[in-house]
Protein backbone atom coordinates (compact mmCIF):
# COMPACT_ATOMS: atom_id res chain seq x y z
CA UNK A 1 0.00 0.00 0.00
CA UNK A 2 1.02 3.61 -0.51
CA UNK A 3 2.51 5.83 2.18
CA UNK A 4 0.99 9.18 3.14
CA UNK A 5 0.36 11.70 0.33
CA UNK A 6 3.39 13.65 -0.84
CA UNK A 7 3.38 17.40 -1.57
CA UNK A 8 4.48 18.03 -5.16
CA UNK A 9 5.23 21.72 -4.61
CA UNK A 10 2.91 23.01 -7.34
CA UNK A 11 -0.51 22.44 -8.89
CA UNK A 12 -0.41 19.58 -11.36
CA UNK A 13 -3.25 19.53 -13.93
CA UNK A 14 -4.54 16.05 -14.73
CA UNK A 15 -7.76 15.25 -16.62
CA UNK A 16 -9.23 18.69 -15.89
CA UNK A 17 -8.37 18.77 -12.17
CA UNK A 18 -5.46 20.35 -10.31
CA UNK A 19 -3.60 18.40 -7.64
CA UNK A 20 -0.96 19.52 -5.14
CA UNK A 21 -0.39 16.08 -3.60
CA UNK A 22 -0.03 12.55 -4.88
CA UNK A 23 0.35 9.06 -3.48
CA UNK A 24 3.15 6.78 -4.62
CA UNK A 25 2.08 3.16 -4.67
CA UNK A 26 4.90 0.58 -4.45
CA UNK A 27 3.32 -1.34 -7.33
CA UNK A 28 4.60 1.16 -9.88
CA UNK A 29 1.94 3.87 -10.11
CA UNK A 30 1.29 7.42 -8.93
CA UNK A 31 -2.24 8.42 -7.94
CA UNK A 32 -4.20 11.52 -6.98
CA UNK A 33 -7.05 9.93 -5.05
CA UNK A 34 -7.43 7.06 -2.64
CA UNK A 35 -4.96 4.21 -2.47
CA UNK A 36 -5.70 0.90 -4.19
CA UNK A 37 -4.06 -2.18 -2.72
CA UNK A 38 -4.61 -4.35 -5.79
CA UNK A 39 -1.24 -5.77 -6.81
CA UNK A 40 -2.61 -7.54 -9.89
CA UNK A 41 -2.64 -5.15 -12.84
CA UNK A 42 -5.44 -4.87 -15.41
CA UNK A 43 -6.19 -3.14 -18.68
CA UNK A 44 -7.36 0.49 -18.57
CA UNK A 45 -9.56 2.44 -18.48
CA UNK A 46 -11.24 0.47 -15.72
CA UNK A 47 -13.38 1.44 -12.73
CA UNK A 48 -11.63 -1.21 -10.64
CA UNK A 49 -8.11 0.02 -11.39
CA UNK A 50 -6.44 2.79 -9.35
CA UNK A 51 -7.88 6.20 -10.26
CA UNK A 52 -7.00 8.87 -11.08
CA UNK A 53 -3.54 7.52 -11.70
CA UNK A 54 -0.45 7.38 -13.89
CA UNK A 55 0.88 3.88 -14.40
CA UNK A 56 4.62 3.87 -14.95
CA UNK A 57 4.93 0.10 -14.58
CA UNK A 58 1.93 -1.28 -12.68
CA UNK A 59 2.78 -4.79 -11.58
CA UNK A 60 3.34 -6.74 -8.36
CA UNK A 61 6.49 -4.88 -7.31
CA UNK A 62 8.31 -5.28 -4.03
CA UNK A 63 10.51 -2.37 -2.88
CA UNK A 64 12.04 -2.37 0.59
CA UNK A 65 9.36 -1.85 3.24
CA UNK A 66 9.56 -0.67 6.84
CA UNK A 67 10.37 -4.23 7.86
CA UNK A 68 13.31 -4.27 5.40
CA UNK A 69 11.50 -6.85 3.30
CA UNK A 70 11.86 -6.49 -0.47
CA UNK A 71 14.49 -5.05 -2.78
CA UNK A 72 15.09 -1.56 -4.16
CA UNK A 73 13.91 1.86 -3.02
CA UNK A 74 11.44 4.53 -4.12
CA UNK A 75 12.44 8.19 -3.90
CA UNK A 76 10.67 11.50 -4.56
CA UNK A 77 12.12 14.89 -5.48
CA UNK A 78 10.46 18.28 -6.03
CA UNK A 79 11.97 21.35 -7.64
CA UNK A 80 9.69 24.32 -8.38
CA UNK A 81 7.52 22.97 -11.21
CA UNK A 82 8.97 19.46 -11.53
CA UNK A 83 8.18 16.43 -9.36
CA UNK A 84 10.12 13.18 -9.74
CA UNK A 85 9.29 9.69 -8.47
CA UNK A 86 12.18 7.24 -8.86
CA UNK A 87 11.83 3.47 -8.57
CA UNK A 88 15.47 2.51 -8.02
CA UNK A 89 16.26 -1.14 -8.76
CA UNK A 90 12.89 -2.30 -7.42
CA UNK A 91 12.26 -6.05 -7.63
CA UNK A 92 9.18 -7.86 -8.84
CA UNK A 93 7.41 -10.27 -6.50
CA UNK A 94 7.72 -13.77 -7.94
CA UNK A 95 7.79 -17.31 -6.62
CA UNK A 96 9.34 -18.65 -9.82
CA UNK A 97 12.73 -17.54 -11.18
CA UNK A 98 11.21 -17.25 -14.66
CA UNK A 99 9.12 -14.28 -13.52
CA UNK A 100 11.64 -12.26 -11.52
CA UNK A 101 12.68 -8.77 -12.61
CA UNK A 102 14.48 -5.64 -11.42
CA UNK A 103 13.31 -2.25 -12.63
CA UNK A 104 14.88 1.22 -12.62
CA UNK A 105 12.43 3.84 -13.91
CA UNK A 106 11.03 7.24 -13.01
CA UNK A 107 8.01 9.52 -13.34
CA UNK A 108 8.64 13.21 -14.07
CA UNK A 109 5.56 15.42 -13.60
CA UNK A 110 5.76 19.01 -14.84
CA UNK A 111 3.75 22.00 -13.66
CA UNK A 112 2.17 22.48 -17.10
CA UNK A 113 0.76 18.92 -17.08
CA UNK A 114 3.48 17.29 -19.17
CA UNK A 115 4.52 13.79 -18.07
CA UNK A 116 7.76 11.91 -18.78
CA UNK A 117 8.23 8.23 -18.03
CA UNK A 118 11.89 7.22 -18.23
CA UNK A 119 13.03 3.61 -18.15
CA UNK A 120 16.76 3.29 -17.49
CA UNK A 121 17.16 -0.42 -16.77
CA UNK A 122 14.28 -2.90 -17.08
CA UNK A 123 15.81 -6.30 -16.45
CA UNK A 124 14.15 -9.69 -16.32
CA UNK A 125 10.42 -10.27 -16.75
CA UNK A 126 8.82 -7.18 -18.32
CA UNK A 127 5.72 -8.54 -20.05
CA UNK A 128 3.30 -8.39 -17.11
CA UNK A 129 2.59 -4.72 -16.47
CA UNK A 130 0.21 -1.89 -17.36
CA UNK A 131 1.54 1.45 -18.59
CA UNK A 132 -0.69 4.47 -19.19
CA UNK A 133 -3.10 6.68 -17.25
CA UNK A 134 -6.78 7.17 -16.49
CA UNK A 135 -9.17 9.74 -15.03
CA UNK A 136 -10.89 9.92 -11.64
CA UNK A 137 -13.79 7.58 -12.43
CA UNK A 138 -12.15 5.10 -14.77
CA UNK A 139 -14.22 6.18 -17.77
CA UNK A 140 -11.40 7.68 -19.83
CA UNK A 141 -7.81 6.57 -20.11
CA UNK A 142 -4.76 6.09 -22.26
CA UNK A 143 -3.32 2.57 -22.31
CA UNK A 144 0.15 2.31 -23.78
CA UNK A 145 0.60 -1.37 -23.08
CA UNK A 146 -0.94 -4.17 -21.03
CA UNK A 147 0.85 -7.48 -20.44
CA UNK A 148 2.80 -7.12 -23.66
CA UNK A 149 6.38 -7.03 -24.94
CA UNK A 150 6.71 -3.27 -25.20
CA UNK A 151 8.91 -1.72 -22.55
CA UNK A 152 12.71 -1.91 -22.67
CA UNK A 153 15.79 -0.33 -21.11
CA UNK A 154 16.92 3.15 -22.19
CA UNK A 155 13.40 4.07 -23.27
CA UNK A 156 11.16 7.09 -22.59
CA UNK A 157 7.49 7.95 -22.99
CA UNK A 158 6.47 11.60 -23.18
CA UNK A 159 2.95 12.94 -22.72
CA UNK A 160 2.54 16.57 -23.74
CA UNK A 161 -0.28 18.95 -22.88
CA UNK A 162 -0.63 22.32 -24.61
CA UNK A 163 -3.16 25.12 -24.31
CA UNK A 164 -1.60 27.07 -27.18
CA UNK A 165 -4.10 25.61 -29.66
CA UNK A 166 -7.20 24.88 -27.62
CA UNK A 167 -9.24 25.40 -30.79
CA UNK A 168 -7.65 22.22 -32.17
CA UNK A 169 -8.74 18.74 -31.08
CA UNK A 170 -7.77 15.23 -32.11
CA UNK A 171 -9.83 12.07 -31.96
CA UNK A 172 -9.10 8.49 -32.80
CA UNK A 173 -6.41 6.01 -31.82
CA UNK A 174 -3.95 8.57 -30.42
CA UNK A 175 -1.60 6.06 -28.82
CA UNK A 176 -0.76 2.42 -29.21
CA UNK A 177 1.20 -0.01 -31.33
CA UNK A 178 1.44 -0.24 -35.11
CA UNK A 179 3.33 -2.98 -36.90
CA UNK A 180 5.01 -2.45 -40.25
CA UNK A 181 2.44 -1.67 -42.96
CA UNK A 182 -0.37 -0.79 -40.56
CA UNK A 183 -2.04 2.62 -40.35
CA UNK A 184 -4.54 4.47 -38.20
CA UNK A 185 -6.93 7.37 -38.76
CA UNK A 186 -6.80 10.55 -36.69
CA UNK A 187 -9.68 13.02 -36.93
CA UNK A 188 -8.62 16.66 -36.62
CA UNK A 189 -11.27 19.23 -35.69
CA UNK A 190 -10.94 23.00 -35.39
CA UNK A 191 -13.48 25.08 -33.47
CA UNK A 192 -13.61 28.80 -34.27
CA UNK A 193 -16.88 29.79 -32.60
CA UNK A 194 -15.14 31.37 -29.60
CA UNK A 195 -12.29 32.96 -31.56
CA UNK A 196 -12.00 36.52 -32.79
CA UNK A 197 -11.06 37.35 -36.38
CA UNK A 198 -7.41 36.60 -37.05
CA UNK A 199 -4.85 33.91 -37.83
CA UNK A 200 -4.05 31.15 -35.32
CA UNK A 201 -1.25 28.62 -35.37
CA UNK A 202 -0.45 25.43 -33.52
CA UNK A 203 1.27 22.14 -34.05
CA UNK A 204 0.71 18.41 -33.80
CA UNK A 205 3.62 16.32 -32.54
CA UNK A 206 3.88 12.65 -33.44
CA UNK A 207 6.28 10.59 -31.33
CA UNK A 208 7.48 7.10 -32.12
CA UNK A 209 10.08 4.72 -30.76
CA UNK A 210 11.23 3.95 -34.32
CA UNK A 211 12.18 7.48 -35.43
CA UNK A 212 12.56 11.01 -34.14
CA UNK A 213 9.44 13.04 -33.34
CA UNK A 214 7.61 14.69 -36.26
CA UNK A 215 6.01 18.13 -35.85
CA UNK A 216 3.15 19.11 -38.17
CA UNK A 217 2.30 22.82 -38.22
CA UNK A 218 -1.40 23.71 -38.22
CA UNK A 219 -2.91 27.12 -38.98
CA UNK A 220 -6.45 28.48 -38.76
CA UNK A 221 -7.70 31.67 -40.37
CA UNK A 222 -10.86 33.13 -38.84
CA UNK A 223 -12.71 35.52 -41.14
CA UNK A 224 -15.41 38.03 -40.37
CA UNK A 225 -17.69 36.58 -42.99
CA UNK A 226 -17.81 32.88 -42.25
CA UNK A 227 -15.93 29.67 -43.04
CA UNK A 228 -13.02 29.91 -45.46
CA UNK A 229 -14.13 28.23 -48.70
CA UNK A 230 -17.84 28.49 -47.89
CA UNK A 231 -18.56 30.74 -50.85
CA UNK A 232 -22.35 30.23 -50.74
CA UNK A 233 -22.49 30.67 -46.93
CA UNK A 234 -24.45 27.50 -46.18
CA UNK A 235 -22.09 26.38 -43.41
CA UNK A 236 -20.57 23.44 -45.31
CA UNK A 237 -17.84 22.92 -47.91
CA UNK A 238 -19.06 20.98 -50.94
CA UNK A 239 -19.34 20.92 -54.73
CA UNK A 240 -21.66 23.93 -54.67
CA UNK A 241 -18.84 26.06 -53.25
CA UNK A 242 -16.52 24.84 -56.00
CA UNK A 243 -19.03 25.90 -58.66
CA UNK A 244 -19.61 29.27 -57.00
CA UNK A 245 -15.86 29.88 -56.72
CA UNK A 246 -15.32 29.01 -60.39
CA UNK A 247 -18.05 31.50 -61.37
CA UNK A 248 -16.40 34.21 -59.27
CA UNK A 249 -13.08 33.58 -60.99
CA UNK A 250 -14.66 33.65 -64.46
CA UNK A 251 -16.49 36.85 -63.58
CA UNK A 252 -13.29 38.35 -62.15
CA UNK A 253 -15.00 39.03 -58.84
CA UNK A 254 -13.30 38.86 -55.48
CA UNK A 255 -14.69 37.32 -52.29
CA UNK A 256 -12.45 36.86 -49.23
CA UNK A 257 -14.10 33.58 -48.22
CA UNK A 258 -13.05 32.08 -51.57
CA UNK A 259 -9.43 33.25 -51.30
CA UNK A 260 -8.13 29.96 -49.94
CA UNK A 261 -4.47 30.98 -49.82
CA UNK A 262 -5.27 34.57 -48.83
CA UNK A 263 -3.07 36.07 -51.53
CA UNK A 264 -5.59 38.77 -52.43
CA UNK A 265 -6.84 37.21 -55.65
CA UNK A 266 -9.06 34.37 -56.84
CA UNK A 267 -7.52 31.88 -59.26
CA UNK A 268 -7.07 28.20 -60.01
CA UNK A 269 -4.87 27.73 -56.92
CA UNK A 270 -7.87 28.55 -54.72
CA UNK A 271 -10.00 25.95 -56.51
CA UNK A 272 -7.27 23.33 -56.09
CA UNK A 273 -7.07 24.06 -52.33
CA UNK A 274 -10.84 23.90 -51.94
CA UNK A 275 -11.08 20.63 -53.88
CA UNK A 276 -8.35 19.12 -51.70
CA UNK A 277 -10.19 20.09 -48.49
CA UNK A 278 -13.51 18.74 -49.73
CA UNK A 279 -12.04 15.43 -50.91
CA UNK A 280 -10.09 14.89 -47.71
C-alpha positions as semicolon CSV with decimal commas, in nm:
position;residue;x (nm);y (nm);z (nm)
1;X;0,000;0,000;0,000
2;X;0,102;0,361;-0,051
3;X;0,251;0,583;0,218
4;X;0,099;0,918;0,314
5;X;0,036;1,170;0,033
6;X;0,339;1,365;-0,084
7;X;0,338;1,740;-0,157
8;X;0,448;1,803;-0,516
9;X;0,523;2,172;-0,461
10;X;0,291;2,301;-0,734
11;X;-0,051;2,244;-0,889
12;X;-0,041;1,958;-1,136
13;X;-0,325;1,953;-1,393
14;X;-0,454;1,605;-1,473
15;X;-0,776;1,525;-1,662
16;X;-0,923;1,869;-1,589
17;X;-0,837;1,877;-1,217
18;X;-0,546;2,035;-1,031
19;X;-0,360;1,840;-0,764
20;X;-0,096;1,952;-0,514
21;X;-0,039;1,608;-0,360
22;X;-0,003;1,255;-0,488
23;X;0,035;0,906;-0,348
24;X;0,315;0,678;-0,462
25;X;0,208;0,316;-0,467
26;X;0,490;0,058;-0,445
27;X;0,332;-0,134;-0,733
28;X;0,460;0,116;-0,988
29;X;0,194;0,387;-1,011
30;X;0,129;0,742;-0,893
31;X;-0,224;0,842;-0,794
32;X;-0,420;1,152;-0,698
33;X;-0,705;0,993;-0,505
34;X;-0,743;0,706;-0,264
35;X;-0,496;0,421;-0,247
36;X;-0,570;0,090;-0,419
37;X;-0,406;-0,218;-0,272
38;X;-0,461;-0,435;-0,579
39;X;-0,124;-0,577;-0,681
40;X;-0,261;-0,754;-0,989
41;X;-0,264;-0,515;-1,284
42;X;-0,544;-0,487;-1,541
43;X;-0,619;-0,314;-1,868
44;X;-0,736;0,049;-1,857
45;X;-0,956;0,244;-1,848
46;X;-1,124;0,047;-1,572
47;X;-1,338;0,144;-1,273
48;X;-1,163;-0,121;-1,064
49;X;-0,811;0,002;-1,139
50;X;-0,644;0,279;-0,935
51;X;-0,788;0,620;-1,026
52;X;-0,700;0,887;-1,108
53;X;-0,354;0,752;-1,170
54;X;-0,045;0,738;-1,389
55;X;0,088;0,388;-1,440
56;X;0,462;0,387;-1,495
57;X;0,493;0,010;-1,458
58;X;0,193;-0,128;-1,268
59;X;0,278;-0,479;-1,158
60;X;0,334;-0,674;-0,836
61;X;0,649;-0,488;-0,731
62;X;0,831;-0,528;-0,403
63;X;1,051;-0,237;-0,288
64;X;1,204;-0,237;0,059
65;X;0,936;-0,185;0,324
66;X;0,956;-0,067;0,684
67;X;1,037;-0,423;0,786
68;X;1,331;-0,427;0,540
69;X;1,150;-0,685;0,330
70;X;1,186;-0,649;-0,047
71;X;1,449;-0,505;-0,278
72;X;1,509;-0,156;-0,416
73;X;1,391;0,186;-0,302
74;X;1,144;0,453;-0,412
75;X;1,244;0,819;-0,390
76;X;1,067;1,150;-0,456
77;X;1,212;1,489;-0,548
78;X;1,046;1,828;-0,603
79;X;1,197;2,135;-0,764
80;X;0,969;2,432;-0,838
81;X;0,752;2,297;-1,121
82;X;0,897;1,946;-1,153
83;X;0,818;1,643;-0,936
84;X;1,012;1,318;-0,974
85;X;0,929;0,969;-0,847
86;X;1,218;0,724;-0,886
87;X;1,183;0,347;-0,857
88;X;1,547;0,251;-0,802
89;X;1,626;-0,114;-0,876
90;X;1,289;-0,230;-0,742
91;X;1,226;-0,605;-0,763
92;X;0,918;-0,786;-0,884
93;X;0,741;-1,027;-0,650
94;X;0,772;-1,377;-0,794
95;X;0,779;-1,731;-0,662
96;X;0,934;-1,865;-0,982
97;X;1,273;-1,754;-1,118
98;X;1,121;-1,725;-1,466
99;X;0,912;-1,428;-1,352
100;X;1,164;-1,226;-1,152
101;X;1,268;-0,877;-1,261
102;X;1,448;-0,564;-1,142
103;X;1,331;-0,225;-1,263
104;X;1,488;0,122;-1,262
105;X;1,243;0,384;-1,391
106;X;1,103;0,724;-1,301
107;X;0,801;0,952;-1,334
108;X;0,864;1,321;-1,407
109;X;0,556;1,542;-1,360
110;X;0,576;1,901;-1,484
111;X;0,375;2,200;-1,366
112;X;0,217;2,248;-1,710
113;X;0,076;1,892;-1,708
114;X;0,348;1,729;-1,917
115;X;0,452;1,379;-1,807
116;X;0,776;1,191;-1,878
117;X;0,823;0,823;-1,803
118;X;1,189;0,722;-1,823
119;X;1,303;0,361;-1,815
120;X;1,676;0,329;-1,749
121;X;1,716;-0,042;-1,677
122;X;1,428;-0,290;-1,708
123;X;1,581;-0,630;-1,645
124;X;1,415;-0,969;-1,632
125;X;1,042;-1,027;-1,675
126;X;0,882;-0,718;-1,832
127;X;0,572;-0,854;-2,005
128;X;0,330;-0,839;-1,711
129;X;0,259;-0,472;-1,647
130;X;0,021;-0,189;-1,736
131;X;0,154;0,145;-1,859
132;X;-0,069;0,447;-1,919
133;X;-0,310;0,668;-1,725
134;X;-0,678;0,717;-1,649
135;X;-0,917;0,974;-1,503
136;X;-1,089;0,992;-1,164
137;X;-1,379;0,758;-1,243
138;X;-1,215;0,510;-1,477
139;X;-1,422;0,618;-1,777
140;X;-1,140;0,768;-1,983
141;X;-0,781;0,657;-2,011
142;X;-0,476;0,609;-2,226
143;X;-0,332;0,257;-2,231
144;X;0,015;0,231;-2,378
145;X;0,060;-0,137;-2,308
146;X;-0,094;-0,417;-2,103
147;X;0,085;-0,748;-2,044
148;X;0,280;-0,712;-2,366
149;X;0,638;-0,703;-2,494
150;X;0,671;-0,327;-2,520
151;X;0,891;-0,172;-2,255
152;X;1,271;-0,191;-2,267
153;X;1,579;-0,033;-2,111
154;X;1,692;0,315;-2,219
155;X;1,340;0,407;-2,327
156;X;1,116;0,709;-2,259
157;X;0,749;0,795;-2,299
158;X;0,647;1,160;-2,318
159;X;0,295;1,294;-2,272
160;X;0,254;1,657;-2,374
161;X;-0,028;1,895;-2,288
162;X;-0,063;2,232;-2,461
163;X;-0,316;2,512;-2,431
164;X;-0,160;2,707;-2,718
165;X;-0,410;2,561;-2,966
166;X;-0,720;2,488;-2,762
167;X;-0,924;2,540;-3,079
168;X;-0,765;2,222;-3,217
169;X;-0,874;1,874;-3,108
170;X;-0,777;1,523;-3,211
171;X;-0,983;1,207;-3,196
172;X;-0,910;0,849;-3,280
173;X;-0,641;0,601;-3,182
174;X;-0,395;0,857;-3,042
175;X;-0,160;0,606;-2,882
176;X;-0,076;0,242;-2,921
177;X;0,120;-0,001;-3,133
178;X;0,144;-0,024;-3,511
179;X;0,333;-0,298;-3,690
180;X;0,501;-0,245;-4,025
181;X;0,244;-0,167;-4,296
182;X;-0,037;-0,079;-4,056
183;X;-0,204;0,262;-4,035
184;X;-0,454;0,447;-3,820
185;X;-0,693;0,737;-3,876
186;X;-0,680;1,055;-3,669
187;X;-0,968;1,302;-3,693
188;X;-0,862;1,666;-3,662
189;X;-1,127;1,923;-3,569
190;X;-1,094;2,300;-3,539
191;X;-1,348;2,508;-3,347
192;X;-1,361;2,880;-3,427
193;X;-1,688;2,979;-3,260
194;X;-1,514;3,137;-2,960
195;X;-1,229;3,296;-3,156
196;X;-1,200;3,652;-3,279
197;X;-1,106;3,735;-3,638
198;X;-0,741;3,660;-3,705
199;X;-0,485;3,391;-3,783
200;X;-0,405;3,115;-3,532
201;X;-0,125;2,862;-3,537
202;X;-0,045;2,543;-3,352
203;X;0,127;2,214;-3,405
204;X;0,071;1,841;-3,380
205;X;0,362;1,632;-3,254
206;X;0,388;1,265;-3,344
207;X;0,628;1,059;-3,133
208;X;0,748;0,710;-3,212
209;X;1,008;0,472;-3,076
210;X;1,123;0,395;-3,432
211;X;1,218;0,748;-3,543
212;X;1,256;1,101;-3,414
213;X;0,944;1,304;-3,334
214;X;0,761;1,469;-3,626
215;X;0,601;1,813;-3,585
216;X;0,315;1,911;-3,817
217;X;0,230;2,282;-3,822
218;X;-0,140;2,371;-3,822
219;X;-0,291;2,712;-3,898
220;X;-0,645;2,848;-3,876
221;X;-0,770;3,167;-4,037
222;X;-1,086;3,313;-3,884
223;X;-1,271;3,552;-4,114
224;X;-1,541;3,803;-4,037
225;X;-1,769;3,658;-4,299
226;X;-1,781;3,288;-4,225
227;X;-1,593;2,967;-4,304
228;X;-1,302;2,991;-4,546
229;X;-1,413;2,823;-4,870
230;X;-1,784;2,849;-4,789
231;X;-1,856;3,074;-5,085
232;X;-2,235;3,023;-5,074
233;X;-2,249;3,067;-4,693
234;X;-2,445;2,750;-4,618
235;X;-2,209;2,638;-4,341
236;X;-2,057;2,344;-4,531
237;X;-1,784;2,292;-4,791
238;X;-1,906;2,098;-5,094
239;X;-1,934;2,092;-5,473
240;X;-2,166;2,393;-5,467
241;X;-1,884;2,606;-5,325
242;X;-1,652;2,484;-5,600
243;X;-1,903;2,590;-5,866
244;X;-1,961;2,927;-5,700
245;X;-1,586;2,988;-5,672
246;X;-1,532;2,901;-6,039
247;X;-1,805;3,150;-6,137
248;X;-1,640;3,421;-5,927
249;X;-1,308;3,358;-6,099
250;X;-1,466;3,365;-6,446
251;X;-1,649;3,685;-6,358
252;X;-1,329;3,835;-6,215
253;X;-1,500;3,903;-5,884
254;X;-1,330;3,886;-5,548
255;X;-1,469;3,732;-5,229
256;X;-1,245;3,686;-4,923
257;X;-1,410;3,358;-4,822
258;X;-1,305;3,208;-5,157
259;X;-0,943;3,325;-5,130
260;X;-0,813;2,996;-4,994
261;X;-0,447;3,098;-4,982
262;X;-0,527;3,457;-4,883
263;X;-0,307;3,607;-5,153
264;X;-0,559;3,877;-5,243
265;X;-0,684;3,721;-5,565
266;X;-0,906;3,437;-5,684
267;X;-0,752;3,188;-5,926
268;X;-0,707;2,820;-6,001
269;X;-0,487;2,773;-5,692
270;X;-0,787;2,855;-5,472
271;X;-1,000;2,595;-5,651
272;X;-0,727;2,333;-5,609
273;X;-0,707;2,406;-5,233
274;X;-1,084;2,390;-5,194
275;X;-1,108;2,063;-5,388
276;X;-0,835;1,912;-5,170
277;X;-1,019;2,009;-4,849
278;X;-1,351;1,874;-4,973
279;X;-1,204;1,543;-5,091
280;X;-1,009;1,489;-4,771
